[in-house]
């Protein structure tokens, strides 16, 4: 178990992501923020949702 870098909750970094927003957040964690594996699925989902709404550089 690992503690989330943002919210501090414990999570399993090897658990599969089940939501497209979580997958988008994981992509952003690896490509933009360099914190892959450090965020829980809920925080990845929040980041991914915001990224899909506001980061136009990912549109293509």
C-alpha positions as CSV (number, residue, x, y, z in Angstrom):
1,X,0.0,0.0,0.0
2,X,1.1,3.5,-0.8
3,X,-0.1,6.9,0.4
4,X,-1.5,9.3,-2.2
5,X,0.7,12.3,-2.8
6,X,-2.3,14.6,-3.0
7,X,-4.9,13.4,-0.5
8,X,-2.9,11.1,1.7
9,X,-5.2,8.0,1.5
10,X,-3.7,4.6,1.2
11,X,-4.1,2.8,-2.1
12,X,-2.7,-0.1,-4.1
13,X,-0.7,1.3,-7.0
14,X,-1.0,-2.1,-8.8
15,X,-4.8,-2.1,-8.8
16,X,-6.4,-1.8,-12.3
17,X,-7.9,1.6,-13.2
18,X,-11.6,1.2,-14.1
19,X,-12.5,4.7,-15.4
20,X,-11.4,6.6,-18.5
21,X,-10.8,9.7,-16.4
22,X,-8.5,7.7,-14.1
23,X,-6.6,6.4,-17.2
24,X,-6.3,10.0,-18.5
25,X,-5.0,11.1,-15.1
26,X,-2.5,8.3,-15.1
27,X,-1.3,9.4,-18.5
28,X,-0.9,13.0,-17.3
29,X,0.9,11.7,-14.2
30,X,3.5,10.0,-16.3
31,X,3.8,12.6,-19.1
32,X,3.3,16.0,-17.4
33,X,3.7,15.8,-13.6
34,X,6.2,13.0,-13.1
35,X,4.3,11.5,-10.2
36,X,3.1,8.2,-11.8
37,X,2.3,5.6,-9.1
38,X,2.0,8.2,-6.4
39,X,-1.7,9.2,-6.8
40,X,-4.8,7.2,-5.7
41,X,-7.5,6.3,-8.3
42,X,-9.8,9.1,-7.0
43,X,-7.1,11.8,-7.4
44,X,-6.1,10.4,-10.8
45,X,-9.8,10.5,-11.8
46,X,-10.1,14.2,-10.7
47,X,-6.9,15.1,-12.5
48,X,-8.0,13.2,-15.6
49,X,-11.4,14.9,-15.7
50,X,-10.0,18.3,-15.4
51,X,-7.4,17.5,-18.0
52,X,-10.1,16.3,-20.4
53,X,-12.1,19.5,-19.8
54,X,-9.3,22.1,-19.9
55,X,-6.1,20.8,-21.4
56,X,-6.6,21.5,-25.1
57,X,-3.1,20.3,-25.9
58,X,-4.4,16.7,-25.6
59,X,-7.1,17.2,-28.2
60,X,-6.2,15.4,-31.5
